[in-house]
Amino acid sequence: MVVVVFTCNSCPIANDYEGRVNAFAKQHAGPESKVALVAINVNTIPDDRLDKMKQRAEKKKYSYPYLYDETQKIARDYGANYTPEFFVLDKNARSSTWARWTTPAMKPRQNKFSRTGRNRGAER
């Protein structure tokens, strides 16, 4: 299973989720896990360019790949319109779930995904 997170450096809502995403990756997406996590940034403003992404990933100690697609094609292919936006891929790399993380805590019983709610923040 792969969790794809569309995120960026500049969105305050994506920044609010960053700690939860990092904790999830460290707890559930390690080298021995059956879960992988990848973050993708498709924004094109200066704060979201590759050099700034590298700085942020190093500073925040991301344990997962943080990729950049300045063409924004992958976001269009997934239908991602906001940051953060989560997609869970099954073993055939098909999106089995679109999800919005709705709880602030990383306790297993409190992690919930919801199809409700949208935020602003993705610049396209």
LINQUI-V610292 format. One record per residue. N is the residue number from 1. RES is the residue in three letters. PHI is phi as a letter, one per 20 degrees, with the letter a starting at -180 (999 if undefined). PSI is psi in whole degrees, -180 to 180 (NA if undefined). OMEGA is omega in radians with two decimals (* if undefined). Layout:
((N,RES,PHI,PSI,OMEGA) (N,RES,PHI,PSI,OMEGA))
//
This chain:
((1,MET,999,139,3.11) (2,VAL,c,130,3.03) (3,VAL,d,120,3.10) (4,VAL,d,125,-3.14) (5,VAL,d,119,2.98) (6,PHE,e,119,-3.05) (7,THR,b,-177,3.11) (8,CYS,a,174,3.11) (9,ASN,e,-33,-2.89) (10,SER,e,-17,-3.08) (11,CYS,e,123,-3.13) (12,PRO,f,-32,3.13) (13,ILE,f,-44,3.06) (14,ALA,g,-39,3.10) (15,ASN,f,-36,3.08) (16,ASP,f,-32,-3.12) (17,TYR,e,-16,-3.00) (18,GLU,g,-46,3.13) (19,GLY,f,-39,3.12) (20,ARG,f,-41,3.12) (21,VAL,f,-45,3.11) (22,ASN,g,-45,3.14) (23,ALA,f,-42,3.11) (24,PHE,f,-47,-3.13) (25,ALA,f,-44,-3.13) (26,LYS,f,-35,-3.09) (27,GLN,e,-36,-2.95) (28,HIS,c,-12,-3.03) (29,ALA,c,40,3.13) (30,GLY,f,178,-3.10) (31,PRO,g,-31,-3.11) (32,GLU,e,2,-3.05) (33,SER,e,159,3.01) (34,LYS,e,6,-3.14) (35,VAL,d,137,3.03) (36,ALA,c,152,3.10) (37,LEU,c,136,3.06) (38,VAL,c,136,3.09) (39,ALA,d,140,-3.13) (40,ILE,c,131,3.09) (41,ASN,d,126,3.12) (42,VAL,d,4,-3.13) (43,ASN,f,154,-3.04) (44,THR,d,7,3.12) (45,ILE,f,160,-3.07) (46,PRO,g,-40,-3.13) (47,ASP,f,-14,-3.10) (48,ASP,d,12,3.11) (49,ARG,f,162,-3.04) (50,LEU,g,-42,-3.12) (51,ASP,f,-39,3.11) (52,LYS,f,-35,3.10) (53,MET,f,-44,3.13) (54,LYS,f,-43,3.12) (55,GLN,f,-45,-3.11) (56,ARG,f,-45,-3.13) (57,ALA,f,-39,3.11) (58,GLU,f,-46,-3.12) (59,LYS,f,-41,-3.09) (60,LYS,e,-3,3.08) (61,LYS,l,50,3.09) (62,TYR,g,136,3.10) (63,SER,d,17,-3.07) (64,TYR,b,161,3.12) (65,PRO,f,140,3.08) (66,TYR,c,103,-2.99) (67,LEU,d,158,-3.12) (68,TYR,c,132,3.06) (69,ASP,c,92,-3.11) (70,GLU,f,-15,3.09) (71,THR,f,-20,-3.12) (72,GLN,m,10,-3.11) (73,LYS,f,-44,-3.07) (74,ILE,f,-37,3.10) (75,ALA,f,-42,3.10) (76,ARG,f,-42,3.14) (77,ASP,f,-38,3.12) (78,TYR,e,-21,-3.04) (79,GLY,n,22,3.13) (80,ALA,f,129,-3.11) (81,ASN,c,-11,-3.01) (82,TYR,c,165,3.00) (83,THR,c,138,-0.18) (84,PRO,e,152,3.06) (85,GLU,c,136,-2.99) (86,PHE,d,138,3.04) (87,PHE,c,135,3.12) (88,VAL,d,121,-3.11) (89,LEU,e,138,3.10) (90,ASP,e,-174,-3.06) (91,LYS,f,-17,3.09) (92,ASN,e,13,3.14) (93,ALA,m,28,3.03) (94,ARG,e,143,3.12) (95,SER,f,111,-3.13) (96,SER,e,-16,-3.08) (97,THR,b,139,2.89) (98,TRP,d,135,-3.02) (99,ALA,b,151,2.98) (100,ARG,c,125,3.13) (101,TRP,f,126,-2.99) (102,THR,d,-6,-3.10) (103,THR,d,149,-3.10) (104,PRO,e,-19,-3.04) (105,ALA,e,155,3.11) (106,MET,d,19,3.11) (107,LYS,f,133,-3.03) (108,PRO,g,-40,-3.11) (109,ARG,f,-15,-3.11) (110,GLN,d,-9,3.12) (111,ASN,f,122,3.14) (112,LYS,c,147,3.02) (113,PHE,d,147,-3.09) (114,SER,b,148,3.06) (115,ARG,e,4,-3.11) (116,THR,e,158,3.04) (117,GLY,n,139,3.07) (118,ARG,c,156,3.05) (119,ASN,c,167,3.04) (120,ARG,e,154,3.08) (121,GLY,q,-27,3.13) (122,ALA,e,123,3.14) (123,GLU,e,124,3.10) (124,ARG,c,NA,*))
//
